[in-house]
Amino acid sequence: MHWTTPFSAARRQLLAAGVIALGLSSALCPAQAETPANAVYAGKVDEGSASLTLTAGGQKGQLLIQSAHCSAAVSGDITEMGRGMLLTVPADDLHPDQCHIALLARNGVVTDASEEVSCRQWHGADCDFDFSGNMARQPTR
């Protein structure tokens, strides 16, 4: 599912409506998170694999996806929301728009992700950050 609504000054309200599709909280505010401050989630998703690394006390995240046809990675700020989290990738010189990826996490497993259209700047046509799968929290070292 791609979010097709361009974000504007009403970004928060539109994003709240978009994450409802994943069953996340409709309020973009800190929640009682199931995710630890620093963690790695990894596993199979759709036709490939993915990993999510949380750092900086759970406030930063890096999402990597790989398949036989593509690979892509993004990094940004993490906002805890209801039953999941939101990864916000900032705009830069090569990517003029922010990217938001909603991730659903339950019982130590990230099961679904949904990106907004602006995230396509970070990957090719064969790859995207919309997936379902089983990215389990990895043991700490």
C-alpha positions in Angstrom: 0.0 0.0 0.0 1.5 3.3 -1.0 0.4 6.6 0.5 -0.6 8.7 -2.5 -1.5 11.9 -0.7 1.3 14.5 -0.9 2.2 15.9 2.5 1.9 19.6 3.1 1.3 21.8 6.2 -1.3 19.2 7.2 1.4 16.4 7.2 0.6 15.2 10.8 -3.2 14.8 10.1 -2.6 13.0 6.8 0.1 10.8 8.2 -2.2 9.8 11.1 -4.9 8.8 8.6 -2.3 6.8 6.6 -1.0 4.8 9.5 -4.5 3.7 10.5 -4.2 1.2 7.6 -1.5 -0.6 9.5 -3.4 -0.5 12.7 -1.1 2.1 14.4 -2.3 4.7 16.7 -4.1 7.6 15.0 -2.4 10.1 17.4 1.2 10.9 16.6 2.4 11.0 20.2 4.8 8.9 22.2 3.2 5.7 23.3 4.0 2.8 25.6 6.4 1.2 23.3 7.1 -2.4 22.8 10.4 -1.7 21.2 13.6 -1.4 23.3 15.8 1.7 23.2 18.5 0.0 21.1 17.6 -3.1 19.1 18.0 -4.9 15.8 15.1 -6.6 14.0 15.9 -8.9 11.0 14.1 -11.5 8.9 12.3 -12.5 5.8 9.9 -10.1 4.1 7.9 -10.7 0.9 10.5 -11.8 -1.6 13.7 -10.9 0.3 15.0 -9.9 3.7 15.0 -6.7 5.8 16.6 -5.3 8.9 15.8 -2.4 11.2 18.5 -1.1 13.6 17.4 1.2 16.4 20.1 3.4 18.0 20.4 6.5 20.1 18.0 5.3 22.8 15.5 4.2 20.1 15.3 7.7 18.6 17.2 6.8 15.4 16.7 4.0 12.9 18.1 2.5 9.8 15.9 0.3 7.6 17.6 -2.0 5.0 15.8 -4.2 2.4 17.3 -6.7 0.0 16.0 -9.1 -2.6 17.4 -10.8 -5.7 16.6 -7.7 -7.7 17.4 -4.7 -5.4 18.6 -3.3 -2.2 17.8 0.0 -0.5 18.5 1.6 2.9 17.3 4.7 4.7 18.1 6.3 8.0 16.2 8.8 10.1 14.3 9.6 13.3 12.0 7.1 15.1 8.7 8.1 16.6 6.9 5.5 18.7 3.2 5.2 18.0 0.7 2.9 19.4 1.5 -0.6 18.1 4.5 0.5 16.0 6.8 3.2 15.0 7.3 5.8 12.3 10.7 6.2 10.6 11.1 9.8 9.2 13.9 10.2 6.7 15.0 13.8 6.3 15.3 15.5 2.9 18.8 16.1 1.6 20.5 17.5 -1.6 19.7 14.4 -3.6 16.2 13.8 -2.1 14.1 17.0 -1.9 11.2 15.5 0.1 11.1 13.7 3.5 10.2 10.1 3.6 7.9 8.5 6.2 7.7 4.7 6.7 5.2 3.3 9.2 6.2 0.0 10.8 3.9 -2.3 12.8 5.7 -4.1 15.7 4.1 -6.7 18.1 5.7 -9.0 20.6 9.2 -8.2 19.4 8.4 -8.7 15.7 8.1 -6.1 12.9 5.4 -7.6 10.7 4.4 -4.8 8.2 5.8 -1.6 6.7 4.1 1.0 4.5 5.9 4.0 2.9 4.6 7.2 1.4 5.1 8.0 -2.2 8.1 10.4 -1.6 10.1 7.4 -0.3 10.5 6.2 -3.9 13.4 8.7 -4.2 15.5 6.3 -2.1 14.9 3.1 -4.2 14.3 1.9 -7.7 11.2 0.5 -9.3 12.0 -3.1 -8.3 12.3 -2.2 -4.6 10.2 -0.5 -2.0 9.6 -0.2 1.8 6.1 -1.7 1.6 6.3 -5.2 2.9 4.9 -7.9 5.2 7.0 -10.4 6.9 8.7 -11.5 10.1 11.5 -9.3 11.3 12.2 -10.6 14.8 14.1 -8.7 17.5 17.7 -10.2 17.5 19.4 -11.1 20.8 21.7 -8.4 22.2 25.4 -9.1 22.1 
